[in-house]
Amino acid sequence: MSVEREAEFDICYWLDVGDVIVDIAPGWENFAQENNAPDLDTRRVIGRNLMNFVEGDVTRMYVRTLIQSARLLRKPLVRAYRCDSPDQRRFMEMRLSLERSGLLRWEHRLLRSEPLARRLQFHATSPVLRPHGVVRCSMCNRLKSSHGWTEPDLTEIPETVHDGAIPVIYGVCPNCLSSLPKKTPR
């Protein structure tokens, strides 16, 4: 009889009360190396505010709400999200929990992955520079098109590709926004 094991949270970091990254578990470094992200080297991340790594105003508000909820509710907060690579859909899960020390522990794990129908790369652009640009949900990675929110590899993208990457404005789709906690204790 085989027993299916739950994937471990292999990426973990801790935030202080000012949302500054104060420590990182070893899985972070592995993930950064596997994804060719030298700018996410541990030495370049510790001591910086988490918001320095979050693109888009709506996404920043979403992340701040998650952080505030985890601190106020004082119980683990778990959310599904996507963190795609150029050729894989990566279904992930995050867990935020407040530790006795007051630090917020933020963990991530890969649940499963599957190939995208076509290879895609994105880079963040400004809504000021491209007011009618392609919007990409920071949580589910779907793109906003004339047909609603659709999978990126199945969406016809009208934007021009720059240096092999599609310029997008990061936001959060209505479906993902609805996953935020509705009420927090007073």
C-alpha positions as CSV (number, residue, x, y, z in Angstrom):
1,M,0.0,0.0,0.0
2,S,1.5,3.4,-1.0
3,V,0.9,6.4,1.1
4,E,0.8,9.8,-0.6
5,R,2.9,12.3,1.3
6,E,2.1,15.9,1.5
7,A,4.7,18.2,-0.1
8,E,6.9,20.0,2.4
9,F,7.1,23.8,2.6
10,D,10.6,24.1,1.2
11,I,10.8,27.9,0.8
12,C,10.5,29.9,4.0
13,Y,11.4,33.4,5.2
14,W,10.6,35.5,8.3
15,L,9.4,39.1,8.4
16,D,9.7,41.5,11.3
17,V,6.9,43.9,12.3
18,G,8.1,46.3,9.6
19,D,7.8,43.5,7.0
20,V,11.6,43.4,6.6
21,I,13.0,40.0,5.7
22,V,15.1,39.0,8.6
23,D,15.9,35.3,7.9
24,I,15.6,32.8,5.1
25,A,15.6,29.0,5.2
26,P,18.0,27.1,2.9
27,G,15.2,26.2,0.4
28,W,15.1,29.8,-0.8
29,E,18.6,29.7,-2.2
30,N,17.9,26.4,-4.0
31,F,14.8,27.9,-5.6
32,A,16.6,31.1,-6.7
33,Q,19.4,29.0,-8.3
34,E,17.0,26.7,-10.0
35,N,15.2,29.7,-11.5
36,N,18.3,31.6,-12.5
37,A,17.5,34.5,-10.2
38,P,20.9,35.8,-8.9
39,D,19.1,39.0,-7.7
40,L,17.3,36.7,-5.1
41,D,20.6,35.6,-3.5
42,T,20.2,35.5,0.3
43,R,22.7,38.3,0.8
44,R,20.7,40.6,-1.4
45,V,17.3,39.8,0.2
46,I,17.9,39.7,4.0
47,G,17.4,43.2,5.4
48,R,15.0,44.4,2.6
49,N,11.3,45.0,2.9
50,L,9.2,42.3,1.3
51,M,7.3,45.0,-0.7
52,N,10.5,45.6,-2.7
53,F,9.8,42.3,-4.3
54,V,6.1,42.8,-5.0
55,E,5.0,44.3,-8.4
56,G,1.8,46.3,-8.8
57,D,-0.3,48.4,-6.5
58,V,-3.2,46.0,-6.3
59,T,-0.8,43.1,-5.6
60,R,0.9,45.1,-2.8
61,M,-2.5,45.8,-1.2
62,Y,-3.3,42.1,-1.4
63,V,0.0,41.0,0.2
64,R,-0.4,43.7,2.9
65,T,-3.9,42.3,3.7
66,L,-2.6,38.8,3.9
67,I,0.1,39.9,6.3
68,Q,-2.3,42.0,8.5
69,S,-4.8,39.2,8.6
70,A,-2.2,36.6,9.7
71,R,-1.0,38.9,12.4
72,L,-4.5,39.9,13.6
73,L,-6.1,36.4,13.4
74,R,-3.0,34.8,15.1
75,K,-3.7,31.5,13.2
76,P,-2.1,30.1,10.1
77,L,-3.4,31.6,6.9
78,V,-3.1,29.3,3.9
79,R,-3.6,30.3,0.2
80,A,-3.2,28.6,-3.1
81,Y,-1.4,30.5,-5.9
82,R,0.6,30.0,-9.1
83,C,4.3,30.7,-9.6
84,D,4.8,29.7,-13.2
85,S,8.2,29.3,-14.9
86,P,8.4,30.1,-18.7
87,D,7.4,26.6,-19.6
88,Q,5.6,25.2,-16.5
89,R,2.4,25.9,-14.6
90,R,3.5,25.6,-11.0
91,F,0.6,25.2,-8.5
92,M,1.8,26.4,-5.1
93,E,0.6,26.9,-1.6
94,M,1.6,29.5,0.9
95,R,1.2,29.5,4.7
96,L,1.6,32.6,6.9
97,S,1.9,32.1,10.6
98,L,2.7,34.4,13.5
99,E,5.4,33.0,15.8
100,R,5.7,33.7,19.5
101,S,8.7,35.9,18.8
102,G,6.4,38.2,16.8
103,L,8.1,37.3,13.5
104,L,5.8,36.3,10.7
105,R,6.8,33.0,9.1
106,W,6.0,32.8,5.4
107,E,6.3,29.4,3.8
108,H,5.8,28.1,0.2
109,R,5.5,24.7,-1.3
110,L,5.1,23.3,-4.8
111,L,1.9,21.1,-5.0
112,R,2.3,20.1,-8.7
113,S,3.4,21.3,-12.1
114,E,2.4,20.8,-15.7
115,P,3.7,22.0,-19.0
116,L,2.3,25.2,-20.6
117,A,1.0,24.9,-24.1
118,R,3.7,27.4,-25.2
119,R,6.8,29.0,-23.6
120,L,6.1,32.5,-22.2
121,Q,8.1,35.1,-20.3
122,F,6.7,38.3,-18.8
123,H,8.2,41.4,-17.4
124,A,6.6,44.1,-15.3
125,T,5.7,47.4,-16.9
126,S,4.1,50.6,-15.6
127,P,0.4,51.3,-16.0
128,V,1.4,54.9,-16.6
129,L,3.5,53.8,-19.6
130,R,1.0,51.3,-20.8
131,P,-2.4,52.3,-19.5
132,H,-4.2,49.7,-21.6
133,G,-1.6,47.0,-21.2
134,V,-2.1,43.3,-20.4
135,V,-2.9,42.7,-16.8
136,R,-1.6,39.6,-15.2
137,C,-3.0,38.2,-11.9
138,S,-0.1,37.8,-9.4
139,M,-1.9,35.0,-7.7
140,C,-3.3,32.7,-10.4
141,N,-1.2,34.1,-13.3
142,R,-4.2,34.4,-15.6
143,L,-4.3,37.3,-18.1
144,K,-7.1,39.8,-18.5
145,S,-8.4,39.7,-22.1
146,S,-11.5,40.6,-24.0
147,H,-12.8,37.2,-23.0
148,G,-12.2,37.7,-19.2
149,W,-9.4,36.2,-17.2
150,T,-7.8,33.3,-19.2
151,E,-4.8,31.1,-19.0
152,P,-1.7,32.9,-20.3
153,D,-0.7,30.2,-22.8
154,L,-4.2,30.2,-24.2
155,T,-4.6,33.9,-24.5
156,E,-4.0,35.9,-27.7
157,I,-1.7,38.7,-26.5
158,P,-1.9,42.0,-28.4
159,E,1.1,43.6,-26.8
160,T,4.4,43.6,-28.6
161,V,7.1,41.4,-27.1
162,H,10.2,43.2,-25.8
163,D,13.4,41.3,-25.4
164,G,11.5,38.0,-25.6
165,A,9.2,38.9,-22.7
166,I,5.6,40.2,-22.7
167,P,5.1,43.4,-20.8
168,V,2.4,43.1,-18.2
169,I,0.9,45.1,-15.4
170,Y,0.6,43.0,-12.2
171,G,-2.7,43.0,-10.3
172,V,-5.1,40.5,-8.7
173,C,-8.2,39.2,-10.5
174,P,-11.6,39.4,-8.8
175,N,-11.6,35.6,-8.2
176,C,-8.4,35.8,-6.2
177,L,-9.4,39.0,-4.5
178,S,-12.4,37.2,-3.1
179,S,-10.1,34.7,-1.3
180,L,-9.0,37.4,1.1
181,P,-10.4,37.2,4.7
182,K,-13.6,39.1,4.9
183,K,-13.5,40.2,8.5
184,T,-10.7,40.7,11.0
185,P,-11.2,40.8,14.8
186,R,-11.4,44.2,16.4
